Amino acid sequence: VRNAPPAILEDTKAELAAVERELEAMDRDESAGVIPLAELRKETEEKKEALLATVAELEEKVAEQRKIVDRIDELRAQLKAATAPAEEAAPADDAEKKTQGDKAAEAPAEKVDVEAARAALREELEKLRNIKAEDRLVAADVDESAVSSIVADWTGIPVGKMVKDDVDAIVNLEERMRARVRGQDMALAAIAREVRAARSGLKPPNTPLGVFLLVGPSGVGKTETALTLADLMFGGERFVVTINMSEFQERHTVSRLIGSPPGYVGYGEGGVLTEAVRHRPYSVVLLDEVEKADKEVLNLFYQVFDKGMLSDGEGRVVDFKNTIVILTSNLATDLITTTAAPDEELPDYDELTSIIKPTLSAHFKPALLARMTVVPYVPIRPDALKGIARMKMGGIVSRAKAAHGMDLQITDKVIDAIADRCQEVESGARNVDHILRGTVMPLVSSEILKSIAAGEELDKMQLDLDEAGEIICVKG
């Protein structure tokens, strides 16, 4: 790790070599009578100069850091020799086998001032620590940072996501999920418990990290939970494999999930599920509207839930042990809505789960249901809806500030009005996005464009309600 050239230096040198080859090709073209564009040559030469400067800067940093690391090694060796017990001397037989050079090297050295050496070592280590993480090119030790940096180069997952953030995400998973998924504290607590148990090694090793059946009405945060888990656990929402199970209502469609067997149309193309997980084994697998899939299709998942693996149409085994499988369903929605209505006292997790279990058992085979953790999602309460509206509005405020330097203020009346409108329809929190796209963003963008067209500076704008309860823009 230490003696190998840093990846960034190798990459920069490779880029420089490519630019030099490009210039050589231009020279050959000129010799053949083909004159390249002057602008292109100038741009390429400037790029070469910039890369040469970058390489020189990186090599200088590497040399400086290697000097520090070599000094650290020297001081550690001195301290080790000075503090080693006398009885650790090498056996006589081994000593006889050593060359004269070895014996000379082991001749009594000048006595080391241990305290001074320790102080010098601390100073050199402090120098290394003071180098910014992104500028650190040489490691003094092969520690978790060095290893994770190499693995990050292989996988594309940022280093922070593989060490510190990974542990932090597990420990504070519930709290961090609540920041994005509002009004479902009970459900998030159940999910966090299972994931922590899996990551601590207490769950059976040959199963996915978690298999969750999220049950409840639409627009209450089931899909957002999957996206949030992918972001916190695996480094981004792109690590979600989404399968709409309503497309698998016929028994024969199972081949689309795992690929066609030999001799059938589509053989060799792979399945949408198995190929996605084979290429991204660390991911959240989201099986949306699972109740609409044919029951024979669902039988396919016994192997996934029980053994953490699945054979595709070509017989290749795909590993699901590092996935989190989330199934969503609208089954038992009426029961959940009645039992956990916004104006009723919220039952606890065990009570609500026991109420909806008979409905789920009527649809899923007991053996399959037993392999899932049932997580009920309740209708979103007014306070949570206001929190969601405020969070979504915050995104618009940030974008307005970044794009136009404008201070966009939102009154509490506007937040309350959006939350009230969401309670009038069955789409739940999804209606917040509908209102923002259909009302708020067109209103704000219109005022911004009018100000730009008129040559006016728009430093401040406030969204408020008029007497009729409609959202209006008030320029500051």
The 8 nearest C-alpha neighbors of each residue, nearest first, counted from 0:
[[1, 3, 2, 141, 138, 145, 137, 4],
 [2, 0, 137, 3, 138, 139, 4, 140],
 [3, 1, 0, 4, 137, 5, 65, 138],
 [2, 4, 0, 1, 5, 6, 137, 9],
 [5, 3, 6, 2, 9, 8, 1, 0],
 [6, 4, 8, 7, 136, 3, 9, 137],
 [5, 7, 9, 8, 10, 4, 152, 11],
 [6, 8, 10, 9, 5, 11, 4, 57],
 [9, 7, 11, 5, 6, 10, 12, 57],
 [8, 10, 6, 12, 11, 7, 13, 5],
 [9, 11, 13, 7, 8, 12, 6, 14],
 [12, 10, 14, 8, 13, 9, 7, 15],
 [11, 13, 15, 9, 14, 10, 16, 8],
 [14, 12, 10, 16, 11, 15, 9, 17],
 [13, 15, 11, 17, 12, 16, 10, 18],
 [16, 14, 12, 18, 17, 13, 50, 11],
 [15, 17, 19, 13, 14, 18, 12, 20],
 [16, 18, 14, 20, 15, 19, 21, 13],
 [17, 19, 21, 15, 20, 16, 47, 22],
 [20, 18, 16, 22, 21, 17, 15, 23],
 [21, 19, 23, 17, 18, 22, 24, 16],
 [20, 22, 18, 24, 19, 23, 17, 25],
 [23, 21, 25, 19, 24, 20, 26, 18],
 [24, 22, 20, 26, 25, 21, 19, 27],
 [23, 25, 27, 21, 22, 26, 20, 28],
 [26, 24, 22, 28, 23, 27, 29, 21],
 [27, 25, 23, 29, 24, 28, 30, 22],
 [28, 26, 30, 24, 29, 25, 31, 23],
 [27, 29, 33, 25, 31, 26, 30, 24],
 [30, 28, 33, 32, 34, 26, 31, 27],
 [31, 29, 27, 28, 32, 26, 33, 34],
 [30, 32, 28, 29, 33, 27, 34, 26],
 [31, 33, 29, 30, 34, 28, 27, 35],
 [34, 32, 28, 29, 31, 35, 30, 25],
 [33, 35, 29, 32, 28, 36, 25, 37],
 [36, 34, 37, 33, 25, 40, 39, 29],
 [35, 37, 39, 38, 40, 34, 41, 25],
 [36, 38, 40, 39, 41, 35, 34, 42],
 [37, 39, 41, 36, 40, 42, 43, 35],
 [38, 40, 42, 36, 37, 41, 43, 35],
 [41, 39, 43, 37, 42, 38, 44, 36],
 [40, 42, 38, 44, 39, 43, 37, 45],
 [41, 43, 39, 45, 40, 44, 38, 46],
 [44, 42, 46, 40, 45, 41, 39, 47],
 [45, 43, 47, 41, 46, 42, 40, 48],
 [46, 44, 48, 42, 47, 43, 41, 49],
 [45, 47, 43, 49, 44, 48, 42, 50],
 [46, 48, 44, 50, 45, 49, 51, 43],
 [49, 47, 51, 45, 50, 46, 52, 44],
 [48, 50, 46, 52, 47, 51, 45, 53],
 [49, 51, 53, 47, 52, 48, 15, 54],
 [52, 50, 48, 54, 53, 49, 47, 55],
 [51, 53, 55, 49, 50, 54, 56, 48],
 [54, 52, 50, 56, 51, 55, 57, 49],
 [55, 53, 57, 51, 56, 52, 58, 50],
 [56, 54, 52, 58, 53, 57, 59, 51],
 [55, 57, 53, 59, 54, 58, 52, 60],
 [58, 56, 60, 54, 59, 55, 53, 61],
 [59, 57, 61, 55, 60, 56, 54, 62],
 [58, 60, 62, 56, 57, 61, 55, 63],
 [61, 59, 57, 63, 58, 62, 64, 56],
 [60, 62, 58, 64, 59, 63, 65, 57],
 [61, 63, 59, 65, 60, 64, 58, 66],
 [64, 62, 60, 66, 61, 65, 59, 67],
 [63, 65, 67, 61, 66, 62, 137, 60],
 [66, 64, 68, 62, 67, 63, 69, 61],
 [65, 67, 69, 63, 64, 68, 62, 70],
 [68, 66, 64, 70, 65, 69, 123, 71],
 [67, 69, 71, 65, 70, 139, 66, 64],
 [70, 68, 72, 66, 71, 67, 65, 73],
 [69, 71, 73, 67, 68, 72, 74, 66],
 [72, 70, 68, 74, 69, 73, 120, 75],
 [73, 71, 69, 75, 70, 74, 76, 68],
 [72, 74, 70, 76, 71, 75, 69, 77],
 [75, 73, 77, 71, 76, 72, 120, 116],
 [74, 76, 78, 72, 77, 73, 79, 71],
 [75, 77, 79, 73, 74, 78, 72, 80],
 [78, 76, 74, 80, 75, 79, 81, 73],
 [79, 77, 81, 75, 80, 76, 82, 74],
 [78, 80, 76, 82, 77, 81, 83, 75],
 [81, 79, 77, 83, 78, 82, 76, 75],
 [82, 80, 78, 79, 83, 77, 111, 113],
 [81, 83, 79, 80, 78, 84, 113, 77],
 [84, 82, 80, 79, 81, 85, 87, 78],
 [85, 83, 86, 87, 82, 88, 81, 80],
 [84, 86, 87, 88, 83, 82, 89, 80],
 [87, 85, 88, 84, 83, 89, 90, 82],
 [88, 86, 85, 84, 89, 83, 90, 80],
 [87, 89, 86, 85, 90, 84, 91, 83],
 [88, 90, 87, 94, 91, 93, 92, 86],
 [91, 89, 93, 92, 94, 88, 87, 95],
 [90, 92, 94, 93, 95, 89, 88, 96],
 [93, 91, 95, 94, 90, 96, 89, 97],
 [94, 92, 96, 91, 95, 90, 89, 97],
 [93, 95, 91, 96, 97, 92, 90, 89],
 [96, 94, 92, 93, 97, 91, 98, 90],
 [95, 97, 93, 94, 98, 92, 91, 99],
 [98, 96, 94, 95, 101, 99, 102, 93],
 [99, 97, 101, 100, 102, 96, 95, 103],
 [98, 100, 102, 101, 103, 97, 104, 96],
 [101, 99, 103, 98, 102, 104, 97, 105],
 [100, 102, 104, 98, 103, 99, 97, 105],
 [103, 101, 105, 99, 104, 100, 106, 98],
 [102, 104, 100, 106, 105, 101, 99, 98],
 [103, 105, 101, 102, 106, 100, 107, 99],
 [104, 106, 102, 103, 101, 107, 108, 100],
 [105, 107, 103, 104, 108, 102, 101, 109],
 [108, 106, 105, 109, 110, 104, 103, 102],
 [109, 107, 106, 110, 105, 111, 104, 80],
 [108, 110, 111, 107, 112, 106, 81, 77],
 [109, 111, 108, 112, 81, 107, 113, 77],
 [112, 110, 113, 109, 81, 77, 116, 78],
 [111, 113, 115, 114, 116, 110, 81, 117],
 [114, 112, 116, 115, 111, 117, 78, 81],
 [113, 115, 117, 116, 112, 118, 119, 111],
 [114, 116, 118, 112, 117, 113, 119, 111],
 [117, 115, 119, 113, 114, 118, 120, 112],
 [118, 116, 120, 114, 119, 115, 113, 121],
 [117, 119, 115, 121, 120, 116, 114, 122],
 [118, 120, 122, 116, 117, 121, 115, 123],
 [121, 119, 117, 123, 122, 118, 71, 116],
 [122, 120, 124, 118, 119, 123, 125, 117],
 [121, 123, 119, 125, 120, 124, 118, 126],
 [124, 122, 126, 120, 125, 121, 67, 119],
 [125, 123, 127, 121, 126, 122, 120, 128],
 [124, 126, 128, 122, 127, 123, 121, 129],
 [127, 125, 123, 129, 124, 128, 122, 130],
 [126, 128, 124, 125, 129, 130, 123, 67],
 [127, 129, 125, 130, 126, 124, 131, 132],
 [130, 128, 126, 127, 125, 131, 124, 132],
 [129, 131, 128, 127, 135, 132, 134, 126],
 [132, 130, 134, 133, 129, 135, 128, 127],
 [131, 133, 135, 134, 130, 128, 136, 129],
 [132, 134, 131, 135, 136, 130, 7, 158],
 [135, 133, 131, 132, 136, 130, 60, 57],
 [136, 134, 132, 133, 137, 130, 131, 138],
 [135, 137, 5, 134, 61, 138, 64, 60],
 [138, 136, 1, 135, 64, 65, 61, 139],
 [139, 137, 140, 1, 136, 145, 141, 0],
 [138, 140, 68, 137, 141, 1, 71, 72],
 [141, 139, 138, 142, 145, 1, 0, 68],
 [140, 142, 145, 146, 138, 143, 139, 0],
 [141, 143, 145, 144, 140, 146, 138, 147],
 [142, 144, 146, 145, 147, 141, 162, 148],
 [145, 143, 147, 142, 146, 148, 158, 162],
 [146, 144, 148, 142, 143, 147, 141, 149],
 [145, 147, 143, 149, 148, 144, 150, 142],
 [146, 148, 150, 144, 149, 145, 158, 151],
 [147, 149, 151, 145, 146, 150, 158, 144],
 [150, 148, 152, 146, 151, 147, 145, 153],
 [149, 151, 147, 153, 152, 148, 154, 146],
 [150, 152, 148, 156, 154, 155, 149, 153],
 [153, 151, 149, 150, 155, 154, 148, 156],
 [154, 152, 150, 151, 155, 149, 156, 148],
 [153, 155, 151, 156, 152, 150, 157, 149],
 [154, 156, 151, 152, 153, 157, 150, 158],
 [155, 157, 151, 154, 158, 160, 234, 161],
 [158, 156, 160, 159, 151, 155, 161, 234],
 [159, 157, 161, 160, 148, 151, 147, 156],
 [160, 158, 161, 157, 164, 162, 163, 165],
 [159, 161, 164, 158, 157, 165, 162, 234],
 [162, 160, 158, 159, 165, 147, 164, 163],
 [161, 163, 165, 159, 164, 160, 158, 166],
 [162, 164, 165, 166, 159, 167, 161, 160],
 [163, 165, 167, 160, 166, 159, 162, 168],
 [164, 166, 168, 162, 163, 167, 160, 161],
 [167, 165, 169, 168, 164, 163, 170, 162],
 [166, 168, 164, 170, 169, 165, 171, 163],
 [167, 169, 172, 165, 171, 166, 170, 164],
 [170, 168, 172, 166, 167, 171, 195, 165],
 [169, 171, 167, 168, 172, 166, 195, 173],
 [172, 170, 168, 174, 169, 173, 167, 175],
 [173, 171, 169, 168, 175, 174, 170, 176],
 [172, 174, 176, 191, 175, 171, 188, 187],
 [175, 173, 177, 171, 176, 172, 178, 187],
 [176, 174, 172, 178, 177, 173, 171, 179],
 [175, 177, 173, 178, 174, 179, 180, 172],
 [178, 176, 180, 174, 179, 175, 181, 173],
 [177, 179, 175, 176, 180, 174, 181, 173],
 [180, 178, 177, 176, 181, 227, 175, 223],
 [181, 179, 177, 176, 178, 220, 224, 223],
 [182, 180, 383, 183, 177, 179, 387, 178],
 [181, 183, 383, 379, 184, 380, 180, 384],
 [184, 182, 186, 185, 181, 187, 376, 180],
 [183, 185, 187, 186, 182, 188, 177, 181],
 [184, 186, 188, 183, 187, 348, 189, 347],
 [187, 185, 189, 183, 188, 184, 374, 376],
 [186, 188, 190, 184, 189, 185, 173, 191],
 [187, 189, 191, 185, 186, 190, 173, 184],
 [190, 188, 186, 192, 187, 191, 185, 193],
 [191, 189, 187, 193, 192, 188, 194, 186],
 [190, 192, 188, 194, 193, 173, 189, 187],
 [193, 191, 189, 195, 190, 194, 188, 196],
 [194, 192, 196, 190, 195, 191, 197, 209],
 [193, 195, 197, 191, 196, 192, 198, 209],
 [196, 194, 198, 192, 197, 193, 191, 199],
 [195, 197, 193, 199, 194, 201, 198, 202],
 [196, 198, 202, 194, 200, 195, 208, 199],
 [197, 199, 195, 200, 196, 194, 208, 201],
 [198, 200, 196, 197, 201, 195, 202, 194],
 [201, 199, 197, 198, 202, 196, 204, 203],
 [200, 202, 196, 199, 197, 203, 198, 204],
 [201, 203, 197, 200, 196, 204, 199, 206],
 [204, 202, 205, 206, 201, 200, 197, 207],
 [205, 203, 206, 202, 200, 320, 207, 197],
 [206, 204, 306, 307, 203, 320, 207, 305],
 [205, 207, 307, 320, 306, 204, 305, 304],
 [208, 206, 320, 209, 307, 322, 319, 321],
 [209, 207, 323, 197, 322, 321, 194, 320],
 [208, 210, 323, 207, 324, 194, 211, 193],
 [209, 211, 324, 371, 325, 372, 323, 207],
 [212, 210, 372, 325, 371, 373, 213, 326],
 [211, 213, 326, 373, 327, 374, 372, 325],
 [214, 212, 327, 374, 375, 326, 211, 373],
 [215, 213, 375, 328, 329, 376, 327, 212],
 [214, 216, 376, 332, 329, 375, 377, 335],
 [217, 215, 332, 329, 219, 218, 378, 214],
 [218, 216, 219, 426, 427, 215, 329, 425],
 [217, 219, 427, 428, 429, 426, 220, 216],
 [218, 220, 217, 379, 427, 428, 221, 378],
 [221, 219, 223, 222, 218, 224, 180, 181],
 [222, 220, 224, 223, 219, 213, 327, 225],
 [221, 223, 225, 224, 220, 226, 327, 285],
 [222, 224, 220, 226, 225, 221, 227, 180],
 [225, 223, 227, 221, 222, 226, 220, 228],
 [226, 224, 228, 222, 223, 227, 229, 283],
 [227, 225, 223, 229, 236, 224, 228, 230],
 [226, 228, 224, 230, 229, 225, 223, 231],
 [229, 227, 231, 225, 230, 226, 232, 224],
 [230, 228, 226, 233, 232, 236, 227, 231],
 [229, 231, 235, 234, 236, 227, 228, 233],
 [232, 230, 228, 229, 168, 234, 233, 227],
 [233, 231, 229, 228, 230, 234, 168, 165],
 [234, 232, 229, 230, 231, 235, 282, 281],
 [233, 235, 230, 231, 160, 232, 229, 156],
 [236, 234, 230, 237, 229, 238, 233, 231],
 [235, 237, 230, 238, 226, 229, 239, 227],
 [236, 238, 235, 239, 229, 230, 240, 234],
 [237, 239, 282, 236, 229, 235, 283, 240],
 [240, 238, 283, 237, 282, 236, 284, 241],
 [239, 241, 284, 285, 283, 238, 242, 275],
 [242, 240, 285, 239, 284, 286, 243, 287],
 [241, 243, 286, 244, 285, 287, 240, 272],
 [244, 242, 287, 245, 246, 286, 241, 288],
 [243, 245, 246, 289, 292, 247, 287, 288],
 [244, 246, 291, 247, 243, 292, 248, 288],
 [245, 247, 244, 248, 243, 292, 252, 291],
 [248, 246, 292, 244, 245, 249, 252, 293],
 [247, 249, 292, 293, 246, 245, 291, 250],
 [250, 248, 247, 251, 252, 293, 292, 296],
 [249, 251, 252, 293, 295, 296, 253, 248],
 [250, 252, 253, 249, 254, 296, 247, 255],
 [253, 251, 254, 255, 250, 247, 249, 256],
 [252, 254, 255, 256, 251, 296, 250, 257],
 [255, 253, 258, 259, 252, 257, 256, 251],
 [256, 254, 270, 253, 258, 252, 257, 271],
 [255, 257, 270, 272, 271, 254, 253, 258],
 [256, 258, 270, 311, 254, 273, 312, 255],
 [259, 257, 270, 269, 312, 254, 255, 256],
 [258, 260, 266, 312, 254, 265, 263, 261],
 [259, 261, 312, 266, 313, 263, 262, 258],
 [262, 260, 263, 266, 259, 313, 312, 267],
 [261, 263, 260, 264, 266, 259, 265, 267],
 [264, 262, 261, 266, 260, 259, 265, 267],
 [263, 265, 266, 259, 262, 261, 260, 267],
 [266, 264, 259, 268, 263, 267, 258, 269],
 [267, 265, 259, 268, 264, 261, 263, 260],
 [268, 266, 269, 265, 313, 259, 258, 261],
 [267, 269, 266, 265, 258, 270, 259, 274],
 [270, 268, 258, 267, 274, 257, 271, 273],
 [269, 271, 258, 257, 256, 255, 273, 272],
 [270, 272, 256, 274, 273, 275, 255, 257],
 [273, 271, 256, 275, 270, 274, 257, 276],
 [272, 274, 276, 270, 257, 275, 277, 271],
 [275, 273, 277, 276, 270, 272, 271, 269],
 [274, 276, 272, 278, 273, 277, 279, 271],
 [277, 275, 279, 280, 273, 278, 274, 272],
 [278, 276, 274, 275, 279, 280, 317, 273],
 [277, 279, 276, 275, 280, 274, 273, 281],
 [280, 278, 276, 281, 277, 275, 282, 238],
 [279, 281, 276, 277, 282, 278, 321, 322],
 [282, 280, 321, 279, 322, 233, 238, 283],
 [283, 281, 238, 322, 239, 280, 279, 284],
 [282, 284, 323, 239, 322, 229, 324, 240],
 [283, 285, 324, 240, 239, 325, 323, 241],
 [284, 286, 241, 325, 240, 287, 326, 242],
 [287, 285, 326, 242, 289, 325, 243, 244],
 [286, 288, 243, 327, 289, 244, 285, 326],
 [289, 287, 328, 327, 290, 244, 291, 245],
 [288, 290, 244, 291, 287, 292, 328, 286],
 [289, 291, 288, 292, 328, 330, 362, 329],
 [292, 290, 245, 289, 288, 248, 244, 293],
 [293, 291, 248, 247, 244, 245, 290, 289],
 [292, 294, 248, 296, 295, 249, 250, 247],
 [293, 295, 297, 296, 292, 298, 363, 250],
 [296, 294, 298, 297, 293, 250, 299, 253],
 [295, 297, 293, 294, 298, 253, 299, 250],
 [296, 298, 294, 299, 295, 300, 293, 292],
 [299, 297, 295, 300, 296, 301, 294, 367],
 [298, 300, 297, 296, 301, 302, 295, 303],
 [299, 301, 303, 302, 298, 297, 304, 296],
 [302, 300, 304, 303, 298, 299, 305, 367],
 [301, 303, 305, 300, 306, 304, 309, 308],
 [304, 302, 307, 300, 308, 301, 306, 305],
 [303, 305, 301, 302, 307, 306, 300, 206],
 [304, 306, 302, 303, 301, 206, 307, 370],
 [307, 305, 205, 206, 302, 308, 303, 304],
 [308, 306, 206, 303, 319, 320, 207, 205],
 [307, 309, 318, 303, 319, 306, 317, 302],
 [308, 310, 317, 316, 303, 302, 311, 318],
 [311, 309, 316, 315, 314, 317, 312, 308],
 [310, 312, 257, 314, 313, 315, 258, 273],
 [313, 311, 260, 258, 259, 257, 314, 310],
 [314, 312, 311, 315, 260, 261, 267, 258],
 [313, 315, 311, 310, 312, 316, 260, 309],
 [316, 314, 310, 311, 313, 317, 312, 309],
 [315, 317, 310, 309, 314, 311, 318, 308],
 [316, 318, 309, 308, 277, 310, 273, 315],
 [317, 319, 308, 320, 307, 316, 280, 309],
 [320, 318, 307, 308, 322, 321, 207, 317],
 [321, 319, 207, 307, 206, 322, 318, 205],
 [322, 320, 281, 319, 207, 208, 280, 323],
 [323, 321, 282, 319, 207, 281, 283, 320],
 [322, 324, 283, 209, 208, 207, 284, 210],
 [325, 323, 284, 210, 283, 209, 285, 322],
 [326, 324, 285, 211, 210, 284, 212, 286],
 [325, 327, 286, 212, 287, 285, 213, 211],
 [328, 326, 213, 287, 288, 212, 214, 289],
 [327, 329, 288, 214, 330, 289, 290, 213],
 [328, 330, 215, 332, 216, 214, 331, 217],
 [329, 331, 332, 328, 214, 215, 359, 290],
 [332, 330, 334, 333, 355, 358, 335, 329],
 [331, 333, 215, 335, 216, 330, 334, 329],
 [332, 334, 336, 331, 335, 337, 216, 330],
 [335, 333, 331, 337, 332, 336, 338, 355],
 [334, 336, 332, 338, 337, 333, 339, 331],
 [335, 337, 333, 340, 339, 334, 338, 332],
 [338, 336, 334, 340, 335, 339, 333, 332],
 [337, 339, 335, 336, 340, 334, 346, 343],
 [338, 340, 345, 336, 335, 337, 377, 343],
 [339, 341, 343, 336, 337, 342, 338, 378],
 [342, 340, 380, 343, 339, 378, 379, 381],
 [341, 343, 340, 344, 339, 380, 345, 381],
 [344, 342, 340, 341, 339, 345, 338, 337],
 [345, 343, 346, 342, 339, 340, 341, 338],
 [344, 346, 339, 343, 347, 340, 338, 341],
 [347, 345, 351, 350, 344, 348, 339, 338],
 [346, 348, 350, 349, 351, 345, 185, 352],
 [347, 349, 351, 350, 352, 185, 346, 186],
 [350, 348, 352, 351, 347, 353, 346, 354],
 [351, 349, 353, 347, 352, 348, 346, 354],
 [350, 352, 354, 348, 353, 349, 346, 347],
 [351, 353, 349, 354, 355, 350, 356, 348],
 [352, 354, 356, 350, 351, 355, 349, 357],
 [355, 353, 351, 352, 356, 350, 357, 334],
 [354, 356, 352, 358, 353, 357, 331, 359],
 [355, 357, 359, 353, 358, 354, 360, 352],
 [358, 356, 360, 359, 355, 361, 354, 353],
 [359, 357, 361, 356, 360, 355, 331, 362],
 [358, 360, 356, 361, 362, 357, 363, 355],
 [361, 359, 357, 363, 362, 358, 356, 365],
 [360, 362, 358, 359, 363, 357, 364, 356],
 [361, 363, 359, 360, 364, 358, 290, 294],
 [364, 362, 360, 368, 359, 361, 365, 367],
 [363, 365, 367, 366, 368, 360, 362, 361],
 [366, 364, 368, 367, 369, 360, 363, 370],
 [367, 365, 369, 364, 368, 370, 301, 363],
 [368, 366, 364, 369, 370, 365, 301, 363],
 [367, 369, 365, 370, 371, 366, 363, 364],
 [370, 368, 366, 367, 371, 365, 372, 364],
 [369, 371, 368, 367, 304, 366, 372, 305],
 [372, 370, 210, 368, 211, 369, 373, 212],
 [371, 373, 211, 212, 210, 374, 370, 369],
 [372, 374, 212, 211, 371, 213, 375, 352],
 [373, 375, 213, 186, 212, 214, 372, 376],
 [376, 374, 214, 213, 215, 377, 186, 373],
 [377, 375, 215, 214, 186, 183, 374, 213],
 [376, 378, 339, 215, 379, 335, 375, 336],
 [379, 377, 336, 219, 380, 340, 341, 216],
 [380, 378, 182, 219, 383, 377, 384, 381],
 [379, 381, 341, 383, 382, 384, 378, 182],
 [382, 380, 384, 383, 385, 418, 379, 341],
 [383, 381, 385, 384, 380, 386, 182, 379],
 [382, 384, 182, 386, 385, 380, 381, 181],
 [385, 383, 381, 387, 386, 418, 382, 388],
 [384, 386, 388, 382, 383, 418, 387, 414],
 [385, 387, 383, 389, 384, 388, 390, 382],
 [386, 388, 384, 390, 385, 389, 391, 383],
 [389, 387, 385, 391, 386, 390, 392, 414],
 [388, 390, 392, 386, 387, 391, 385, 393],
 [389, 391, 393, 387, 392, 388, 386, 394],
 [392, 390, 388, 393, 394, 389, 387, 395],
 [393, 391, 389, 395, 394, 390, 388, 396],
 [394, 392, 396, 390, 391, 395, 389, 397],
 [393, 395, 397, 392, 391, 396, 398, 390],
 [396, 394, 398, 392, 397, 393, 399, 391],
 [395, 397, 393, 399, 394, 407, 398, 400],
 [398, 396, 400, 394, 395, 399, 401, 393],
 [397, 399, 401, 395, 400, 396, 402, 394],
 [400, 398, 396, 402, 397, 401, 403, 405],
 [399, 401, 404, 405, 397, 398, 403, 402],
 [400, 402, 398, 399, 404, 403, 397, 405],
 [403, 401, 399, 400, 398, 404, 405, 397],
 [402, 404, 405, 400, 399, 401, 457, 398],
 [405, 403, 400, 401, 402, 399, 406, 458],
 [404, 406, 458, 400, 403, 459, 399, 407],
 [405, 407, 459, 458, 400, 460, 408, 404],
 [408, 406, 460, 396, 461, 459, 405, 409],
 [409, 407, 461, 460, 462, 406, 410, 396],
 [410, 408, 462, 461, 411, 413, 407, 463],
 [409, 411, 412, 413, 463, 462, 408, 414],
 [410, 412, 414, 413, 415, 409, 463, 416],
 [413, 411, 415, 410, 414, 416, 464, 463],
 [412, 414, 416, 411, 415, 410, 463, 417],
 [413, 415, 411, 417, 416, 412, 385, 388],
 [416, 414, 412, 418, 413, 417, 419, 411],
 [415, 417, 413, 419, 418, 414, 412, 420],
 [418, 416, 420, 414, 419, 415, 413, 421],
 [417, 419, 415, 421, 385, 384, 416, 420],
 [420, 418, 416, 422, 421, 417, 415, 423],
 [421, 419, 417, 423, 422, 418, 416, 424],
 [420, 422, 418, 423, 419, 430, 427, 424],
 [423, 421, 419, 420, 424, 418, 427, 425],
 [422, 424, 420, 421, 419, 425, 427, 426],
 [425, 423, 422, 426, 421, 427, 420, 430],
 [426, 424, 427, 423, 422, 217, 421, 218],
 [425, 427, 218, 429, 424, 430, 217, 428],
 [428, 426, 218, 429, 425, 421, 430, 219],
 [427, 429, 218, 430, 431, 219, 426, 421],
 [430, 428, 218, 431, 427, 432, 426, 433],
 [429, 431, 433, 428, 432, 421, 426, 427],
 [432, 430, 434, 429, 433, 428, 388, 435],
 [433, 431, 435, 430, 434, 429, 436, 428],
 [432, 434, 430, 436, 431, 435, 437, 429],
 [435, 433, 437, 431, 438, 432, 436, 430],
 [434, 436, 439, 432, 433, 438, 437, 440],
 [437, 435, 433, 434, 440, 438, 432, 439],
 [436, 438, 434, 435, 433, 439, 441, 440],
 [439, 437, 434, 435, 441, 436, 440, 442],
 [438, 440, 435, 442, 441, 443, 436, 437],
 [439, 441, 443, 442, 436, 435, 444, 438],
 [442, 440, 444, 443, 439, 438, 445, 437],
 [443, 441, 439, 445, 440, 444, 438, 446],
 [442, 444, 440, 446, 445, 441, 439, 447],
 [445, 443, 447, 441, 446, 442, 440, 448],
 [444, 446, 448, 442, 443, 447, 441, 449],
 [447, 445, 449, 443, 444, 448, 450, 442],
 [446, 448, 444, 450, 445, 449, 443, 451],
 [447, 449, 451, 445, 450, 446, 452, 444],
 [450, 448, 446, 452, 451, 447, 445, 453],
 [449, 451, 455, 453, 447, 448, 452, 454],
 [450, 452, 448, 454, 453, 449, 455, 447],
 [453, 451, 449, 450, 454, 448, 455, 447],
 [454, 452, 450, 451, 455, 449, 448, 456],
 [455, 453, 451, 452, 450, 456, 449, 457],
 [456, 454, 450, 453, 451, 457, 452, 449],
 [455, 457, 458, 454, 450, 451, 453, 459],
 [456, 458, 459, 455, 405, 450, 447, 460],
 [459, 457, 405, 406, 456, 404, 460, 475],
 [458, 460, 406, 475, 405, 457, 407, 474],
 [461, 459, 474, 407, 475, 473, 408, 406],
 [462, 460, 408, 473, 407, 472, 409, 474],
 [461, 463, 472, 409, 471, 408, 473, 410],
 [462, 464, 471, 470, 410, 413, 461, 472],
 [465, 463, 470, 468, 469, 471, 413, 412],
 [464, 466, 468, 467, 469, 471, 470, 463],
 [467, 465, 468, 464, 469, 470, 463, 471],
 [466, 468, 465, 469, 464, 470, 471, 463],
 [467, 469, 464, 465, 466, 470, 416, 413],
 [470, 468, 464, 465, 467, 471, 466, 463],
 [469, 471, 464, 463, 465, 462, 468, 413],
 [470, 472, 463, 462, 464, 469, 465, 473],
 [473, 471, 462, 461, 474, 463, 460, 443],
 [472, 474, 461, 460, 462, 475, 471, 463],
 [475, 473, 460, 459, 461, 472, 457, 458],
 [474, 459, 460, 473, 461, 458, 457, 406]]
